Amino acid sequence: MKGCAAICALLAVAGCAPQAADQAAPDPSATAASIPGQTTVAKLAPPSLTGEWRVAGVAGKPIDLPHAISASISTSRIKISSQCVEMEWSYRFDGPRLVTESVPVVSCDRGRYPEELAVEAALNAATTVSRTPGNGLEIASGVGTLLLFSQ
């Protein structure tokens, strides 16, 4: 009985506290449109890609080469370097969807490791970008995923 009285007292006090949510202005990006008969889903902004990255994995497997593969990403370009192999894409977001387009660049003529081919295939077909629990960046496509970590 004492436990019930304590819970009732807490609820009564909570009911008297000012409601900060009622006083704050609504966030227009997180609310649906109020047009009768129509519903709008709130769109989340994609994570920022800009920065210097280490390509840690591709297609769910870690990169296991005698050298690192790195990515340098600006606001509109993704540049991949793997020793003398260079690859580049322009990119943009169409809502939350990532759209990439391969850009021709000068590169060495040594042939490509399977991991480099998998990175190229993943970025050619990339459609989504998300943050991982380990603060990595995952670029996904129907072909596979690319896992990047900040350098």
N, C-alpha and C positions, 0 to 999 in steps of 0.2 A: 504494500500500500504506500510505503514511504517513497518507493521508486516511482510510482505513478504520480505522486504529488510533485516530486522533483522535476519530472518531465513536463508536467503541466506548467510549473513555474517558469521553466526555460522557454517554453513555447509562448507564454504570455509576455516575457521580456523581449523575445525576438520579434513579436508582433508590434512592440512599441518602438523598436529601433528604426531610424530613418532608412528608407530604401534607396540606396545609391543608384540602383539600376533605373528607378523611376525618374531620378533627377538628371541623369546623364543623357546627352543627346544620342540618338541611335546612330550606329555606324552604317552609313549608306551602302558600303560594300558588303555588309553581312546580312542585309535584310532583303526580303523579296519585294518585288513591285506590288503596289496595291491597286492594280487594275482589276476590276471585277471580271471573273471568268478566266483570268490568266494567272499562271504561276511562274515564277522565275527562280531558278536555282542560283544561290550565291556562288560566284566563281572565286576560287582561291588563286592568288598570284603564284606563278611558278617560281621555284627557288632561283636565286641568282647563280649564273654559271661563271661569271667573270673571276679570273684568278689563274694561278699556276697550280697544276694538278699532277699527281702521279697516277698513272693508270695501274690500278692494283689487281683488277680482274676483268675477265671477259667471258661471257657465256657461262657464268657461274663458277668459273675456275680461276685460281690465282695466276698471274703472269709469272712464268718461270723461264726467264731468259737470262743470259749472262750480263745483260744491260737493262736499264730502266726504259720504260716508255712514258713520255711526259705529254701533258696537254697544256697548252697556253690558250686561254679563252678570253676573248674581248667581248664587247657588247654585241658583236655581230659575226665573229669568226671563231672557229675551233681549229687550232693547229696542233697536230700530233707529230711528235719527233721520236724516232726509235733508231738510235745511231744515225746513219745517214739517210734513212728513209723518212721522208716528209709527206704528210697528208694534210689536207685542209678542206674545211667546209664553211659555207656561210650558213647562218641559222637565224631563225625568228620564231616567235611564238604566235600561233593562231589560237587565241584563247589560252587554254592550258596545254594545247598540243604543240609539241616541238616539231618544227619543219626544218630539215637540213638539205643542203645542196652541195655536192662535191665541187671543189674548185681546183683546177689543174695547177700543180706546182712542180718545180724542178726537184728531182729526187735522184738518189744514186740508183744504179742498175744491178744490185746484188741479189735480187729476188726477195721474197718476203717469207718470214716465219709464219707458221699457222696462227699464232697469236696476233700478229699484225694484220693478217687477212681477216680475222674475226673482229678486230677493232674496226676495220674499214667497213665490213658488212653491217656491224651494229650501228655505226654512225650514219651509214647510207639509208638505213630503214628506221632511224630513231623517231619515236613519237611521244615519249613521256620522260619527265625528269622529276626525281623526288630525292629527298634527304633520307639517309639511312639512320638508324638509331646510333651508329658510331660516328655521326656527322660527316659521312661520306656523301658523295653525289652519285646517284644511280640513273643512268640514261638507258632507257629500255626501248625495245622494238619487238616486232614479231620474230626477229632473227635471234635475239639474245640481249643480254644486258652488258653494260659497261660500268665498272665500278671505279670511281675516282676519289682520291683523298688529297686534301690540300697539302702543298709543299711548304 
